């Protein structure tokens, strides 16, 4: 056994636990911001603006959730197809997002400004939740070191 490795075995995580934590940490703030954007739009403008903001927030959370689930599936596959799969997934997200936004822009009662603001706010909250969920679940690749050195120090 190498001197830099700990003799204690690392606890194993359940398969999918990192993804599950990321989804939970992302969905809660994303949906809360979606509801909050609808309430704010209703208080500032009217019911159509509130519904537009709710649709925009739901669209943002939905697209980012599909991307999160898709990218974890792509990365679980063969390494040779990871980059191509990630690019294809991103392209598909952009195409579907633009198609849905174009279809919604043709509906008379949808207001695009509250929809866009709800989309951006919920998407940003979702992404912050993904980062927080991942950061809390990461672990060292080689286990904990017994003798942690400070910056610039040798072991």
HUQUIBEL-V336094 format. One record per backbone hydrogen bond with DSSP energy under -0.5 kcal/mol. NH is the residue of the N-H (numbers start at 1). CO is the residue of the C=O. E is the energy in kcal/mol with one decimal. If there is no record, write none. Layout:
BEGIN
nh=NH co=CO e=E
nh=NH co=CO e=E
END
This chain:
BEGIN
nh=5 co=2 e=-1.0
nh=17 co=14 e=-2.2
nh=20 co=16 e=-2.6
nh=21 co=17 e=-2.3
nh=22 co=18 e=-2.3
nh=23 co=19 e=-2.6
nh=24 co=20 e=-2.5
nh=25 co=21 e=-2.6
nh=26 co=22 e=-1.4
nh=27 co=23 e=-3.0
nh=28 co=24 e=-1.7
nh=29 co=25 e=-0.6
nh=30 co=26 e=-1.8
nh=31 co=27 e=-2.9
nh=32 co=28 e=-2.2
nh=33 co=29 e=-2.5
nh=34 co=30 e=-1.7
nh=35 co=31 e=-2.3
nh=36 co=32 e=-2.5
nh=37 co=33 e=-2.6
nh=38 co=34 e=-1.8
nh=39 co=35 e=-2.2
nh=40 co=36 e=-2.6
nh=41 co=37 e=-2.4
nh=42 co=38 e=-2.1
nh=43 co=39 e=-2.3
nh=44 co=40 e=-2.2
nh=45 co=41 e=-2.9
nh=50 co=46 e=-1.9
nh=51 co=47 e=-2.6
nh=52 co=48 e=-2.3
nh=53 co=49 e=-2.5
nh=54 co=50 e=-2.4
nh=55 co=51 e=-2.4
nh=56 co=52 e=-2.6
nh=57 co=53 e=-2.7
nh=58 co=54 e=-2.4
nh=59 co=55 e=-2.5
nh=60 co=56 e=-2.4
nh=61 co=57 e=-2.6
nh=62 co=58 e=-2.6
nh=63 co=59 e=-2.6
nh=64 co=60 e=-2.3
nh=65 co=61 e=-2.4
nh=66 co=62 e=-2.4
nh=67 co=63 e=-2.1
nh=68 co=64 e=-2.4
nh=69 co=65 e=-2.6
nh=70 co=66 e=-2.4
nh=71 co=67 e=-2.9
nh=72 co=68 e=-1.8
nh=73 co=69 e=-1.5
nh=74 co=70 e=-2.5
nh=75 co=71 e=-2.6
nh=76 co=72 e=-0.9
nh=77 co=73 e=-0.5
nh=77 co=74 e=-1.1
nh=81 co=78 e=-1.1
nh=82 co=79 e=-1.0
nh=85 co=81 e=-2.6
nh=86 co=82 e=-2.6
nh=87 co=83 e=-2.3
nh=88 co=84 e=-2.4
nh=89 co=85 e=-2.4
nh=90 co=86 e=-2.4
nh=91 co=87 e=-2.6
nh=92 co=88 e=-2.4
nh=93 co=89 e=-2.5
nh=94 co=90 e=-2.3
nh=95 co=91 e=-2.5
nh=96 co=92 e=-2.7
nh=97 co=93 e=-2.5
nh=98 co=94 e=-2.5
nh=99 co=95 e=-2.4
nh=100 co=96 e=-2.6
nh=101 co=97 e=-2.5
nh=102 co=98 e=-2.6
nh=103 co=99 e=-2.3
nh=104 co=100 e=-2.5
nh=105 co=101 e=-2.0
nh=106 co=102 e=-0.8
nh=106 co=103 e=-0.7
nh=107 co=104 e=-1.2
nh=110 co=107 e=-0.6
nh=112 co=110 e=-0.6
nh=115 co=111 e=-1.5
nh=116 co=112 e=-2.9
nh=117 co=113 e=-2.5
nh=118 co=114 e=-2.5
nh=119 co=115 e=-2.3
nh=120 co=116 e=-2.6
nh=121 co=117 e=-2.6
nh=122 co=118 e=-2.3
nh=123 co=119 e=-2.3
nh=124 co=120 e=-2.4
nh=125 co=121 e=-2.3
nh=126 co=122 e=-2.4
nh=127 co=123 e=-2.3
nh=128 co=124 e=-2.3
nh=129 co=125 e=-2.1
nh=130 co=126 e=-2.1
nh=131 co=127 e=-2.2
nh=132 co=128 e=-2.5
nh=133 co=129 e=-2.6
nh=134 co=130 e=-2.5
nh=135 co=131 e=-2.8
nh=136 co=132 e=-2.0
nh=137 co=133 e=-0.6
nh=137 co=134 e=-1.0
nh=138 co=134 e=-1.0
nh=143 co=140 e=-0.7
nh=148 co=146 e=-0.6
nh=153 co=150 e=-1.8
END
